């Protein structure tokens, strides 16, 4: 009887503590936005936000579920670390542009549903022209879960300041492979990194030696500055960085971007 009461008490205690555990990053899933997940622009003056998943210029070819505003939400610690990167770029006449920051789990599920719909190939000519859609999971381009849902991961590039104009995207029109030279792919106002963002191609691998010398130098500048301020790059994507010691390493949030 005493053992049963002890177990019951422990179960009750665990249930009572679940909300607090979620905020501490100890629970696996959470739908509530913590107070320390902020609009990164609050601590990053001049940050350029090209919220790809809020609009149509992405591999789904449409706005992604969960993105209700073109914002970059990040944990405060991540945003403050990015501010230090931005500060080092400023004397060089450069700055940061983000493509994606916090990503709700519902957005990741939207990616998965899209990837399973083999009949939808509307954006293949730009984002995955050298890979079959049925292979996107096996090749690691699409996953059931994303580290972005933890709030301390960012997809970004370097841009000249003042910010140059950028080619206007027209859904489904004049699509060009993302791995082509800069003059032949979609016009991005960031430094030439050798591929476009979200390019499902080996040239996107950060250390790929095939990209040109200037593109390698641009990647190295981004990589070195991010590493100096506590970020680790995902080696298959030159644009993807995770903050070391992130506040919520085991929590996958699902509140919308708004």
C-alpha positions in Angstrom: 0.0 0.0 0.0 2.8 2.4 1.0 4.6 1.7 -2.3 1.4 2.3 -4.3 0.8 5.6 -2.5 4.4 6.7 -3.2 4.0 5.9 -6.9 0.7 7.8 -7.1 2.3 10.8 -5.4 5.2 10.8 -7.9 2.8 10.6 -10.9 0.8 13.5 -9.4 4.0 15.5 -8.8 5.2 14.9 -12.4 1.9 16.0 -13.9 1.9 19.1 -11.7 5.4 20.1 -12.8 4.9 19.5 -16.6 4.3 23.2 -17.4 7.4 24.2 -15.6 9.4 21.4 -17.2 8.4 22.6 -20.6 9.7 26.1 -19.9 12.9 24.6 -18.7 13.4 22.7 -21.9 12.9 19.3 -20.3 9.6 18.4 -21.9 9.6 17.1 -25.5 6.7 19.3 -26.9 5.3 22.6 -25.9 2.6 24.9 -27.4 3.3 28.0 -25.2 5.7 30.7 -26.3 8.3 31.3 -23.5 8.9 34.8 -22.4 12.5 34.6 -23.6 11.5 33.9 -27.2 11.5 37.3 -28.8 11.3 39.2 -32.1 15.1 39.2 -32.9 14.8 42.6 -34.5 14.3 44.0 -31.0 18.0 43.4 -30.3 19.3 43.4 -33.9 18.9 46.9 -35.4 18.9 46.8 -39.1 18.3 43.0 -39.3 16.9 42.1 -42.7 14.2 39.5 -42.5 13.3 37.6 -45.7 10.7 35.3 -44.2 10.7 32.7 -46.9 8.1 30.4 -45.3 5.7 33.3 -44.8 5.5 33.9 -48.5 5.6 31.9 -51.7 9.3 31.7 -52.5 10.1 28.4 -50.9 10.1 24.7 -51.9 6.4 24.4 -51.1 5.6 27.3 -53.4 3.1 28.8 -50.9 2.9 30.1 -47.3 3.7 27.4 -44.8 1.4 26.6 -41.9 2.2 28.4 -38.6 3.8 31.5 -40.2 1.3 34.3 -39.5 3.8 37.2 -39.8 7.2 37.8 -41.5 9.1 37.8 -38.2 12.3 36.2 -36.9 11.5 34.7 -33.5 14.5 33.4 -31.5 15.5 32.9 -27.9 16.9 36.1 -26.4 20.3 34.4 -26.0 20.4 33.5 -29.7 19.3 37.0 -30.8 21.9 38.6 -28.5 24.7 36.4 -30.0 23.6 37.3 -33.5 23.8 41.0 -32.5 27.5 40.5 -31.8 28.0 39.0 -35.3 26.1 41.9 -36.8 28.3 44.4 -34.9 31.5 42.8 -36.4 30.0 43.0 -39.9 29.0 46.7 -39.6 32.5 48.2 -40.1 32.9 46.1 -43.2 29.7 47.6 -44.7 27.9 44.3 -44.2 25.0 43.0 -42.2 22.8 39.9 -41.6 19.7 38.7 -43.4 17.7 35.8 -42.0 15.6 33.4 -44.1 14.1 31.4 -41.2 14.4 31.4 -37.4 11.9 29.6 -35.0 9.8 27.1 -37.0 6.6 25.7 -35.4 6.1 21.9 -35.4 3.0 22.5 -37.5 5.2 24.0 -40.2 7.5 20.9 -40.1 4.4 18.7 -40.5 3.4 20.8 -43.5 6.8 20.1 -45.0 6.3 16.4 -44.4 2.9 16.3 -46.0 4.2 18.2 -49.0 7.1 15.8 -49.4 4.7 12.8 -49.4 2.6 14.4 -52.1 4.7 13.1 -55.1 2.3 14.7 -57.6 3.2 18.3 -56.4 6.4 19.2 -58.2 5.6 22.9 -58.8 9.0 24.1 -57.4 11.2 21.2 -58.5 12.9 23.2 -61.2 14.4 25.6 -58.6 14.9 23.7 -55.3 15.4 20.0 -56.1 15.9 19.7 -59.9 18.6 16.9 -59.5 16.8 14.7 -56.9 13.6 12.8 -57.1 11.0 14.0 -54.6 10.5 10.5 -53.3 14.1 10.5 -52.1 13.9 13.8 -50.1 13.5 11.9 -46.8 16.3 9.4 -47.4 18.7 12.1 -48.5 18.0 14.1 -45.3 16.4 17.1 -47.0 13.1 16.7 -45.2 12.7 15.3 -41.6 9.8 14.5 -39.3 11.3 17.0 -36.7 13.4 20.1 -37.1 15.8 21.7 -34.7 14.4 25.0 -35.7 11.4 24.3 -33.4 13.7 24.7 -30.4 14.0 28.5 -31.0 17.8 28.8 -31.2 18.5 27.8 -34.8 18.7 30.3 -37.6 19.1 30.2 -41.4 20.9 33.3 -42.6 23.4 35.0 -44.9 25.5 38.2 -45.2 24.3 41.2 -47.1 25.9 44.5 -48.2 24.7 47.6 -46.5 22.8 49.6 -47.5 20.6 46.7 -48.6 20.6 46.2 -52.4 17.4 45.7 -54.2 16.3 42.1 -55.0 14.6 40.3 -57.8 10.9 40.0 -57.3 9.6 36.4 -57.1 6.7 35.4 -59.2 5.3 32.0 -58.1 5.8 29.3 -60.7 7.4 31.6 -63.2 10.9 31.5 -64.7 12.2 29.0 -62.2 16.0 28.4 -62.4 18.0 25.7 -60.6 19.3 27.0 -57.3 22.8 25.6 -57.8 23.6 27.6 -60.9 26.0 30.5 -60.8 24.6 33.7 -59.2 23.9 35.4 -62.5 21.7 32.5 -63.7 19.8 31.6 -60.5 17.2 33.6 -58.7 18.6 37.0 -57.7 19.4 37.2 -54.0 20.8 40.5 -52.5 23.1 38.6 -50.2 26.7 37.8 -50.8 27.2 35.0 -53.3 27.5 31.8 -51.3 27.5 29.5 -54.3 23.8 28.4 -54.1 20.5 29.8 -53.2 18.8 29.2 -49.9 17.1 25.8 -49.3 19.0 24.4 -52.3 18.7 20.6 -52.1 22.0 19.9 -53.8 25.6 18.9 -52.8 26.8 22.4 -53.6 25.0 23.6 -50.5 27.3 21.6 -48.3 29.3 24.2 -46.4 32.8 22.8 -47.2 32.1 21.7 -50.8 35.4 22.4 -52.6 33.6 22.7 -56.0 32.2 26.2 -55.3 34.4 29.1 -56.5 37.1 30.9 -54.4 35.0 34.0 -53.7 32.0 31.8 -52.7 34.2 29.8 -50.3 35.6 33.0 -48.8 32.1 34.3 -48.3 31.0 31.1 -46.6 34.2 31.2 -44.4 33.4 34.7 -43.3 29.9 33.7 -42.2 31.2 30.5 -40.6 34.0 32.1 -38.7 32.0 35.0 -37.3 29.1 32.7 -36.3 31.5 30.2 -34.6 33.2 33.1 -32.7 29.9 34.0 -31.1 28.8 30.5 -30.2 27.2 29.0 -33.2 27.8 25.6 -34.9 27.1 25.1 -38.6 25.2 22.2 -40.0 27.7 20.9 -42.6 25.1 20.1 -45.3 23.6 23.7 -45.3 25.9 26.7 -45.4 23.1 28.9 -44.1 22.1 26.8 -41.0 23.5 27.6 -37.5 22.7 26.4 -34.0 23.6 28.2 -30.8 25.8 26.2 -28.5 24.2 25.7 -25.1 20.7 26.5 -26.4 18.1 27.1 -23.7 15.6 24.4 -24.9 17.7 21.6 -26.4 14.9 19.0 -26.0 11.8 21.1 -26.5 10.0 21.3 -29.8 7.6 24.3 -29.7 4.4 24.7 -31.8 3.2 28.3 -31.1 2.7 30.2 -34.4 5.1 32.9 -35.7 3.1 36.1 -35.0 
